[in-house]
Every structure is written in structure tokens, then in C-alpha cells.
Amino acid sequence: MAYTAKIKVTLRQSILDVQGKAVEHALLNLGYGSVGSARIGKYIEVSINEDDALAAERICNEICLKLLSNPVMENYSFELEKA
């Protein structure tokens, strides 16, 4: 059985999001004054071939910590779906 992990990686709130600030400024310049803030993140989908949902979750946590996010600066969350 395979699972699809839908992973979101975002900067921690305490970290200045330079890209988000640039987007926020551009939106204001385009006339979108109602936009209060913008933050940029990453979205990744990974296929995990495991029979057990707990094993797929463990693998997803490991790859997020080891490769897909920087635990010092970023948070991550994910959802597993049966593929």
C-alpha cells in the first residue's frame, strides 16, 4: 500500500520572512490595501510505499527533519492519505 504525504513547511513566526515581506509590499503597491501580511512556505508531496500508516508517518517525520525542513528556523506539518 502507498501513502501520499502532503507536507507544508513554513518559517517560524520569530523568523523574518523576507520573501513574504516582498510579496506583502508588492500587493500593497498593486492596490490590495486590505492584505495585512504574507508569508512564504513550501508544499511538497511525497509517495511513501508502506503497508502501515504508523510506519509511513515515522518515515515522513524523518525526511522532514533530515531533509525537507530546517528545524532551527522552520516548522512542518503533514497529512497522510492512502494513494
N, CA, C and O atoms as CSV, one atom per row, in Angstrom:
chain,resi,resn,atom,element,x,y,z
A,1,MET,N,N,0.855,-1.180,0.000
A,1,MET,CA,C,0.000,0.000,0.000
A,1,MET,C,C,0.895,1.236,0.000
A,1,MET,O,O,1.991,1.224,0.560
A,2,ALA,N,N,0.429,2.264,-0.614
A,2,ALA,CA,C,1.187,3.509,-0.671
A,2,ALA,C,C,0.391,4.626,-0.008
A,2,ALA,O,O,-0.840,4.619,0.008
A,3,TYR,N,N,1.118,5.562,0.526
A,3,TYR,CA,C,0.535,6.761,1.124
A,3,TYR,C,C,1.125,7.978,0.434
A,3,TYR,O,O,2.280,7.969,0.006
A,4,THR,N,N,0.328,9.012,0.334
A,4,THR,CA,C,0.816,10.295,-0.142
A,4,THR,C,C,0.904,11.221,1.055
A,4,THR,O,O,-0.083,11.455,1.752
A,5,ALA,N,N,2.098,11.744,1.283
A,5,ALA,CA,C,2.311,12.709,2.366
A,5,ALA,C,C,2.249,14.099,1.760
A,5,ALA,O,O,3.010,14.421,0.847
A,6,LYS,N,N,1.345,14.919,2.266
A,6,LYS,CA,C,1.212,16.304,1.826
A,6,LYS,C,C,1.833,17.167,2.925
A,6,LYS,O,O,1.274,17.310,4.012
A,7,ILE,N,N,2.995,17.735,2.621
A,7,ILE,CA,C,3.842,18.380,3.623
A,7,ILE,C,C,3.863,19.892,3.407
A,7,ILE,O,O,4.030,20.368,2.284
A,8,LYS,N,N,3.693,20.632,4.490
A,8,LYS,CA,C,3.802,22.093,4.466
A,8,LYS,C,C,4.959,22.495,5.375
A,8,LYS,O,O,5.033,22.069,6.528
A,9,VAL,N,N,5.855,23.314,4.848
A,9,VAL,CA,C,6.991,23.806,5.610
A,9,VAL,C,C,6.904,25.331,5.628
A,9,VAL,O,O,6.808,25.967,4.578
A,10,THR,N,N,6.938,25.904,6.817
A,10,THR,CA,C,6.856,27.363,6.960
A,10,THR,C,C,7.923,27.852,7.927
A,10,THR,O,O,8.378,27.115,8.801
A,11,LEU,N,N,8.308,29.097,7.754
A,11,LEU,CA,C,9.240,29.705,8.702
A,11,LEU,C,C,8.552,29.883,10.045
A,11,LEU,O,O,7.352,30.149,10.105
A,12,ARG,N,N,9.307,29.737,11.112
A,12,ARG,CA,C,8.751,30.010,12.437
A,12,ARG,C,C,8.358,31.478,12.512
A,12,ARG,O,O,8.945,32.318,11.829
A,13,GLN,N,N,7.374,31.785,13.333
A,13,GLN,CA,C,6.868,33.153,13.451
A,13,GLN,C,C,7.961,34.140,13.847
A,13,GLN,O,O,7.914,35.306,13.453
A,14,SER,N,N,8.944,33.685,14.625
A,14,SER,CA,C,10.005,34.577,15.110
A,14,SER,C,C,11.053,34.885,14.041
A,14,SER,O,O,11.908,35.745,14.253
A,15,ILE,N,N,11.002,34.200,12.893
A,15,ILE,CA,C,11.982,34.393,11.824
A,15,ILE,C,C,11.419,35.370,10.797
A,15,ILE,O,O,10.287,35.221,10.337
A,16,LEU,N,N,12.222,36.368,10.446
A,16,LEU,CA,C,11.809,37.348,9.440
A,16,LEU,C,C,11.663,36.660,8.087
A,16,LEU,O,O,12.596,36.011,7.614
A,17,ASP,N,N,10.516,36.798,7.476
A,17,ASP,CA,C,10.224,36.208,6.175
A,17,ASP,C,C,10.422,37.286,5.109
A,17,ASP,O,O,9.498,38.038,4.799
A,18,VAL,N,N,11.625,37.355,4.554
A,18,VAL,CA,C,11.968,38.391,3.591
A,18,VAL,C,C,11.121,38.269,2.330
A,18,VAL,O,O,10.649,39.278,1.806
A,19,GLN,N,N,10.922,37.051,1.835
A,19,GLN,CA,C,10.092,36.857,0.643
A,19,GLN,C,C,8.644,37.258,0.917
A,19,GLN,O,O,7.998,37.881,0.075
A,20,GLY,N,N,8.142,36.901,2.086
A,20,GLY,CA,C,6.781,37.273,2.455
A,20,GLY,C,C,6.607,38.779,2.517
A,20,GLY,O,O,5.595,39.317,2.068
A,21,LYS,N,N,7.609,39.461,3.080
A,21,LYS,CA,C,7.554,40.932,3.150
A,21,LYS,C,C,7.559,41.545,1.761
A,21,LYS,O,O,6.856,42.526,1.520
A,22,ALA,N,N,8.341,40.983,0.838
A,22,ALA,CA,C,8.381,41.492,-0.533
A,22,ALA,C,C,7.018,41.322,-1.209
A,22,ALA,O,O,6.545,42.226,-1.897
A,23,VAL,N,N,6.391,40.160,-1.009
A,23,VAL,CA,C,5.064,39.918,-1.578
A,23,VAL,C,C,4.044,40.876,-0.955
A,23,VAL,O,O,3.221,41.459,-1.659
A,24,GLU,N,N,4.107,41.029,0.354
A,24,GLU,CA,C,3.197,41.945,1.051
A,24,GLU,C,C,3.330,43.359,0.492
A,24,GLU,O,O,2.326,44.017,0.221
A,25,HIS,N,N,4.565,43.828,0.317
A,25,HIS,CA,C,4.807,45.171,-0.215
A,25,HIS,C,C,4.286,45.294,-1.652
A,25,HIS,O,O,3.678,46.303,-2.010
A,26,ALA,N,N,4.525,44.267,-2.469
A,26,ALA,CA,C,4.050,44.289,-3.857
A,26,ALA,C,C,2.525,44.320,-3.918
A,26,ALA,O,O,1.951,45.034,-4.741
A,27,LEU,N,N,1.867,43.545,-3.049
A,27,LEU,CA,C,0.404,43.551,-3.027
A,27,LEU,C,C,-0.147,44.920,-2.645
A,27,LEU,O,O,-1.132,45.385,-3.219
A,28,LEU,N,N,0.492,45.555,-1.681
A,28,LEU,CA,C,0.069,46.909,-1.303
A,28,LEU,C,C,0.255,47.874,-2.467
A,28,LEU,O,O,-0.606,48.718,-2.717
A,29,ASN,N,N,1.384,47.755,-3.188
A,29,ASN,CA,C,1.631,48.623,-4.349
A,29,ASN,C,C,0.636,48.363,-5.477
A,29,ASN,O,O,0.361,49.258,-6.275
A,30,LEU,N,N,0.101,47.160,-5.550
A,30,LEU,CA,C,-0.893,46.832,-6.575
A,30,LEU,C,C,-2.308,47.247,-6.165
A,30,LEU,O,O,-3.265,47.029,-6.908
A,31,GLY,N,N,-2.431,47.839,-4.993
A,31,GLY,CA,C,-3.726,48.343,-4.569
A,31,GLY,C,C,-4.506,47.427,-3.648
A,31,GLY,O,O,-5.679,47.685,-3.376
A,32,TYR,N,N,-3.893,46.377,-3.167
A,32,TYR,CA,C,-4.569,45.449,-2.255
A,32,TYR,C,C,-4.288,45.853,-0.809
A,32,TYR,O,O,-3.595,45.151,-0.073
A,33,GLY,N,N,-4.840,46.992,-0.424
A,33,GLY,CA,C,-4.610,47.542,0.905
A,33,GLY,C,C,-5.202,46.727,2.034
A,33,GLY,O,O,-4.809,46.893,3.189
A,34,SER,N,N,-6.135,45.855,1.721
A,34,SER,CA,C,-6.748,45.042,2.768
A,34,SER,C,C,-5.877,43.852,3.175
A,34,SER,O,O,-6.170,43.182,4.165
A,35,VAL,N,N,-4.815,43.586,2.423
A,35,VAL,CA,C,-3.905,42.484,2.769
A,35,VAL,C,C,-3.043,42.926,3.936
A,35,VAL,O,O,-2.322,43.921,3.853
A,36,GLY,N,N,-3.126,42.171,5.028
A,36,GLY,CA,C,-2.381,42.545,6.230
A,36,GLY,C,C,-0.966,42.025,6.253
A,36,GLY,O,O,-0.049,42.743,6.652
A,37,SER,N,N,-0.771,40.789,5.834
A,37,SER,CA,C,0.570,40.217,5.826
A,37,SER,C,C,0.610,39.028,4.878
A,37,SER,O,O,-0.423,38.481,4.491
A,38,ALA,N,N,1.819,38.648,4.519
A,38,ALA,CA,C,2.017,37.482,3.654
A,38,ALA,C,C,3.250,36.743,4.142
A,38,ALA,O,O,4.243,37.359,4.529
A,39,ARG,N,N,3.181,35.418,4.122
A,39,ARG,CA,C,4.327,34.581,4.489
A,39,ARG,C,C,4.477,33.520,3.406
A,39,ARG,O,O,3.486,33.020,2.874
A,40,ILE,N,N,5.699,33.186,3.090
A,40,ILE,CA,C,6.013,32.234,2.037
A,40,ILE,C,C,6.450,30.918,2.678
A,40,ILE,O,O,7.158,30.915,3.685
A,41,GLY,N,N,6.029,29.813,2.093
A,41,GLY,CA,C,6.418,28.499,2.584
A,41,GLY,C,C,6.622,27.546,1.425
A,41,GLY,O,O,6.685,27.956,0.266
A,42,LYS,N,N,6.725,26.262,1.754
A,42,LYS,CA,C,6.921,25.232,0.741
A,42,LYS,C,C,5.829,24.180,0.905
A,42,LYS,O,O,5.377,23.902,2.016
A,43,TYR,N,N,5.414,23.602,-0.215
A,43,TYR,CA,C,4.467,22.497,-0.224
A,43,TYR,C,C,5.107,21.360,-1.002
A,43,TYR,O,O,5.544,21.552,-2.137
A,44,ILE,N,N,5.165,20.173,-0.398
A,44,ILE,CA,C,5.817,19.032,-1.014
A,44,ILE,C,C,4.898,17.824,-0.906
A,44,ILE,O,O,4.301,17.596,0.146
A,45,GLU,N,N,4.776,17.050,-1.973
A,45,GLU,CA,C,4.062,15.778,-1.923
A,45,GLU,C,C,5.065,14.656,-2.125
A,45,GLU,O,O,5.882,14.691,-3.046
A,46,VAL,N,N,4.991,13.656,-1.247
A,46,VAL,CA,C,5.905,12.518,-1.295
A,46,VAL,C,C,5.082,11.238,-1.245
A,46,VAL,O,O,4.166,11.113,-0.431
A,47,SER,N,N,5.406,10.294,-2.110
A,47,SER,CA,C,4.777,8.981,-2.081
A,47,SER,C,C,5.615,8.062,-1.200
A,47,SER,O,O,6.827,7.951,-1.383
A,48,ILE,N,N,4.959,7.399,-0.234
A,48,ILE,CA,C,5.655,6.505,0.685
A,48,ILE,C,C,5.016,5.123,0.567
A,48,ILE,O,O,3.827,4.958,0.841
A,49,ASN,N,N,5.802,4.140,0.160
A,49,ASN,CA,C,5.310,2.778,-0.042
A,49,ASN,C,C,5.483,1.965,1.238
A,49,ASN,O,O,6.499,1.296,1.425
A,50,GLU,N,N,4.505,2.027,2.097
A,50,GLU,CA,C,4.472,1.270,3.355
A,50,GLU,C,C,3.067,0.719,3.541
A,50,GLU,O,O,2.092,1.339,3.116
A,51,ASP,N,N,2.962,-0.442,4.175
A,51,ASP,CA,C,1.653,-1.032,4.456
A,51,ASP,C,C,1.005,-0.435,5.698
A,51,ASP,O,O,-0.220,-0.434,5.827
A,52,ASP,N,N,1.818,0.064,6.599
A,52,ASP,CA,C,1.358,0.540,7.896
A,52,ASP,C,C,1.385,2.072,7.946
A,52,ASP,O,O,2.401,2.686,7.621
A,53,ALA,N,N,0.288,2.678,8.345
A,53,ALA,CA,C,0.213,4.137,8.426
A,53,ALA,C,C,1.214,4.692,9.428
A,53,ALA,O,O,1.779,5.762,9.199
A,54,LEU,N,N,1.448,3.990,10.534
A,54,LEU,CA,C,2.420,4.466,11.526
A,54,LEU,C,C,3.837,4.474,10.964
A,54,LEU,O,O,4.617,5.379,11.258
A,55,ALA,N,N,4.169,3.477,10.164
A,55,ALA,CA,C,5.488,3.447,9.527
A,55,ALA,C,C,5.626,4.592,8.525
A,55,ALA,O,O,6.673,5.237,8.461
A,56,ALA,N,N,4.589,4.846,7.754
A,56,ALA,CA,C,4.614,5.960,6.793
A,56,ALA,C,C,4.757,7.287,7.524
A,56,ALA,O,O,5.486,8.170,7.073
A,57,GLU,N,N,4.064,7.433,8.656
A,57,GLU,CA,C,4.168,8.662,9.450
A,57,GLU,C,C,5.583,8.839,10.000
A,57,GLU,O,O,6.123,9.945,9.986
A,58,ARG,N,N,6.177,7.755,10.482
A,58,ARG,CA,C,7.543,7.815,11.010
A,58,ARG,C,C,8.518,8.242,9.918
A,58,ARG,O,O,9.373,9.098,10.147
A,59,ILE,N,N,8.391,7.648,8.731
A,59,ILE,CA,C,9.266,7.994,7.615
A,59,ILE,C,C,9.088,9.462,7.232
A,59,ILE,O,O,10.068,10.166,6.987
A,60,CYS,N,N,7.848,9.917,7.181
A,60,CYS,CA,C,7.578,11.308,6.823
A,60,CYS,C,C,8.214,12.265,7.834
A,60,CYS,O,O,8.828,13.259,7.446
A,61,ASN,N,N,8.068,11.970,9.124
A,61,ASN,CA,C,8.720,12.795,10.146
A,61,ASN,C,C,10.224,12.834,9.948
A,61,ASN,O,O,10.838,13.897,10.043
A,62,GLU,N,N,10.820,11.687,9.675
A,62,GLU,CA,C,12.272,11.620,9.499
A,62,GLU,C,C,12.735,12.448,8.307
A,62,GLU,O,O,13.703,13.200,8.417
A,63,ILE,N,N,12.048,12.319,7.155
A,63,ILE,CA,C,12.501,13.076,5.988
A,63,ILE,C,C,12.275,14.577,6.155
A,63,ILE,O,O,13.028,15.390,5.619
A,64,CYS,N,N,11.229,14.938,6.904
A,64,CYS,CA,C,11.010,16.363,7.176
A,64,CYS,C,C,12.138,16.921,8.039
A,64,CYS,O,O,12.651,18.009,7.776
A,65,LEU,N,N,12.519,16.172,9.067
A,65,LEU,CA,C,13.577,16.629,9.979
A,65,LEU,C,C,14.954,16.599,9.332
A,65,LEU,O,O,15.773,17.482,9.586
A,66,LYS,N,N,15.222,15.598,8.502
A,66,LYS,CA,C,16.558,15.422,7.939
A,66,LYS,C,C,16.801,16.172,6.640
A,66,LYS,O,O,17.941,16.518,6.331
A,67,LEU,N,N,15.733,16.432,5.865
A,67,LEU,CA,C,15.943,16.997,4.537
A,67,LEU,C,C,15.034,18.163,4.179
A,67,LEU,O,O,15.509,19.188,3.689
A,68,LEU,N,N,13.754,18.023,4.415
A,68,LEU,CA,C,12.799,18.989,3.860
A,68,LEU,C,C,12.643,20.268,4.664
A,68,LEU,O,O,12.168,21.273,4.135
A,69,SER,N,N,13.035,20.251,5.933
A,69,SER,CA,C,12.913,21.467,6.750
A,69,SER,C,C,14.190,21.685,7.541
A,69,SER,O,O,14.985,20.767,7.746
A,70,ASN,N,N,14.363,22.909,7.975
A,70,ASN,CA,C,15.449,23.263,8.883
A,70,ASN,C,C,14.798,23.467,10.247
A,70,ASN,O,O,14.182,24.507,10.482
A,71,PRO,N,N,14.923,22.494,11.154
A,71,PRO,CA,C,14.206,22.559,12.433
A,71,PRO,C,C,14.533,23.790,13.283
A,71,PRO,O,O,13.761,24.148,14.173
A,72,VAL,N,N,15.654,24.430,13.020
A,72,VAL,CA,C,16.020,25.633,13.774
A,72,VAL,C,C,15.150,26.816,13.354
A,72,VAL,O,O,14.790,27.653,14.182
A,73,MET,N,N,14.810,26.884,12.054
A,73,MET,CA,C,14.104,28.046,11.513
A,73,MET,C,C,12.689,27.758,11.038
A,73,MET,O,O,11.890,28.682,10.888
A,74,GLU,N,N,12.364,26.488,10.799
A,74,GLU,CA,C,11.104,26.166,10.142
A,74,GLU,C,C,10.269,25.171,10.949
A,74,GLU,O,O,10.790,24.360,11.715
A,75,ASN,N,N,8.971,25.266,10.750
A,75,ASN,CA,C,8.018,24.279,11.258
A,75,ASN,C,C,7.501,23.486,10.063
A,75,ASN,O,O,7.523,23.961,8.927
A,76,TYR,N,N,7.040,22.280,10.337
A,76,TYR,CA,C,6.418,21.496,9.276
A,76,TYR,C,C,5.186,20.796,9.820
A,76,TYR,O,O,5.063,20.528,11.015
A,77,SER,N,N,4.296,20.517,8.911
A,77,SER,CA,C,3.120,19.694,9.220
A,77,SER,C,C,2.817,18.859,7.991
A,77,SER,O,O,3.211,19.213,6.880
A,78,PHE,N,N,2.117,17.750,8.188
A,78,PHE,CA,C,1.788,16.923,7.041
A,78,PHE,C,C,0.500,16.151,7.298
A,78,PHE,O,O,0.062,15.963,8.433
A,79,GLU,N,N,-0.082,15.714,6.186
A,79,GLU,CA,C,-1.249,14.841,6.208
A,79,GLU,C,C,-0.919,13.633,5.354
A,79,GLU,O,O,-0.336,13.768,4.279
A,80,LEU,N,N,-1.286,12.465,5.823
A,80,LEU,CA,C,-1.102,11.247,5.041
A,80,LEU,C,C,-2.437,10.831,4.447
A,80,LEU,O,O,-3.464,10.852,5.125
A,81,GLU,N,N,-2.411,10.454,3.176
A,81,GLU,CA,C,-3.600,9.938,2.502
A,81,GLU,C,C,-3.239,8.631,1.835
A,81,GLU,O,O,-2.136,8.489,1.308
A,82,LYS,N,N,-4.147,7.677,1.848
A,82,LYS,CA,C,-3.920,6.447,1.099
A,82,LYS,C,C,-3.929,6.767,-0.378
A,82,LYS,O,O,-4.820,7.454,-0.877
A,83,ALA,N,N,-2.936,6.264,-1.064
A,83,ALA,CA,C,-2.838,6.548,-2.503
A,83,ALA,C,C,-3.596,5.512,-3.308
A,83,ALA,O,O,-3.627,5.586,-4.537
